[in-house]
Amino acid sequence: MFTHYEKKVEKRFLRSLFNSFWNFWTSPTGAFILAVSAIALGYYQFYISRPILRYQTNTIKLISSNNTNEYDVDVKGKKYKDLYLTKVYLYNQGEQALSGSDVSHLGHDPIRIEVPQDAMMQHYNLDNDETTNAITAEVVPYGEDLILNFDFLNPDYQYVVNILHEKPTDRIKVTGSALNVNKITRAISNRELKNWLILGLGTIYILLIIHYVVKKLTKY
């Protein structure tokens, strides 16, 4: 049981705590934190509400002339002593579907895989095992590039292309433009994006709170 005095002390403490919180959030520091949070949340919601195209590449060496191989790799009747396979994954990580009709046209900036000439590409194909079944898609050569045609790329759908090339390279990338798509960039998950956002804002908030507390203490 609390005594009458203890109850008064508790009420005074709670009132003081509430006043401290109120004073902080109504101070310039608190108002700045609320404003930054609102802007960051609004931008994040706007960002994910559009089609967001990401890609990643994964390369393995299918056969090496440095090894003693008991198998051959034959592409279109030609055997290769050295050959690499790069898988290119294109995802829609936004909340809206992207229609193929919204992609920039040939001669402008279509969605395409850029393969460096020195990679010496020998073959390519759509990976039907890993491409989302619901997509109607095809890969079309366009000079040294590969155009990615599709009907719709819904959220979380993926488009996967296999590329066989003789020389190693880390410069295979996906580029192009489409309606409501600013830029195609290397993949980052929504979880990673949220973590970076929370980490960045958290660091700013902690520094601002420390500054606020130190400023208050120096007044006494």
N, C-alpha and C positions, 0 to 999 in steps of 0.2 A: 504494500500500500504506500502511495506517495503522500507525504505530508503536504499541507497547504503551501508551505514555503517552497518545497520541491516542485509543486505544480506551477507556481509562479515563475520559478527559475526556468523550468522547461518551456513555458509559454514565451518568456522573454527571449530565450535562445532561438526558438522557432521563428519568432517575429524578426529577430536580428538576422537570422539566416535568410528569411524571405526578403528582407530589405536589401541584404547584400546581393542576392541574385537579381532583384529588381533594378538596383543601382547599376549592376554590371551590364545587364541587357539593354538598359536605357542610356548607357554611356556611349560616347563615340566609338569605343572599341567594340562593344556588344552590337551596336547598330551596324558597324562595318562587317562583323562576322555574319549577321543575319542577311545582309545584302549580298555578300559574296556567296553564301550558301544558296540563296534563292536564284542567283544568276547561274551558279554551277549546276543546280538541279534542273533549271529550265533549259540550259544548253544541252545537258545530258539527254533529257526527254526529247528535245528537238533532234538531237544527233541520231538516236536509235530509232526514231520514227520514220526514217527513210531507208531505202535500200543501201546497205553498206557492203561493198565488195572487198573481200580480203583474199589473199592467195598465199600459198606456201609451196616450196619445192623440196623434193627429197630425191637425192641421187645415190645410186649404187653402181659399183663396177661389175658388169655382168661377166666379163672375162678379161684376163690379164695375160699378156705375153711373158710376164715375169714368172708365171706359175707353170707347173707341169699339169696341163689340163687333159682330162680324159673325155672331153666333150668339145663340140664345136658350136659356135653361134653363127647361124646362117640367116642372112637378111636378103630377101629377093634374089636368092641363088648365089650370093657372095658370102664367103666366110671371113670373119673378123678375128684378129688376134687380140685386139683391144676394143672394148665397147662399153659404153655407159648407158644406163637407163635413168632418166629423170622423170619423176612423176610430178605433174603440176596440178595443184588443187585450187579451185576457185569456189569461194563460199559467199553466200549472202547472209551476213550477220546482223542485218537490220530487222525491222518489223514490217516492212512493206515488200511485196513481190516486185521484181524487175521484169518488165516485158521486153522480149527481144526487139519489138518494134520501137522501143525507146532508146535503143543503143545507137550511137553515132554511126553513120553510113560509111561504106568503103570510100576511100579517098579523103575522108575527114579524120575521124579518130575512133575507129571501131575497137571493140574489146578484142584483144589479141595477145598471143604469147610471142614475145620477142626472143628469138634464138640467135646468139652471136654467130657470125659466119665461121669464125675459127673453131667453133664447137664441132663443125662438120656433121650436121644432122643427116642421118641416113633413113630414118623412118619415124612415123608418128601414128597414133591412133587414139580414138576415144576409148577410155577404159570403162567398158560397160559393167564391169563387176563393182566398181566403186562410185561411178556416177549415179546420182539419184534416179531410180527407175522412172519416176513420173516426168522427167525432163525429156523433151524431144530435142535432140542436139546433134550437131555435126561439126567436124573440124575441117576448115577449108584453107588450103595454102594461099598465101598472099605475099609474093616475093620471098623474103627470108623469114617472114612471120607466119603464124598460124591464127586464122580468124576463128573465134569461138561463137558459133551460131546456136541459138536456143530459142524456145518459145517463151517459157517463163522460168525465172529463177526465184523460187519462193524462199522465205526465211528458212535458214538451216539446210537448204538444198546445196549440193555440191556438184561441180563439173570437174571431171578428172581426165587429164590427157597424158599419155605415155610418149616420151620422146627418146629415141635411140640416137646416140651421137658418139663419134670416135674420140674426141678430145674432151678432157675434163673442163668444166666451166662452172662458175657460180653466178653468172650474169644472165641466166634465163629468168625472165620476169613477165608478169602480166601487166598490160597497160591499156589505155583507152578511156572512153568517157560515155556517159549515158545520162538520161534525164534524172535529176535529183541525186546523182552520184558525183561527188566532187573529185575524188581520186581513188584509184585502186591501189591499196597498200598491202604490205605483208601482214599476215594474220596476227591478230591479237584477240584473245577471248574477251567476252563481256565481263567475265570475272576479273581478268587482269586489268581491264579498263577501270572497273569499279575500285579495285585495290589501289591503283595509282591515284585515282581521284581522292579516295579517302585518305591515303597517305599524305598527299600534297596538301589537302585542306587541313588535315589534322596537325601537320607541322606548323602551318600558318597560324592556326587557332591557338596552339600551345604557346607559340612565341608572343602572340598578342595578349594572351591571358597573363603570361609572366610579366610582360611590359606593364599591363594594367595593375597587377598586384604590387610590383616594385614602385610604381608611381604613387600608389595609395600609401604604401609604407613610408616613403620618403616625406610624406606630408606630416607624419606624426613625430 
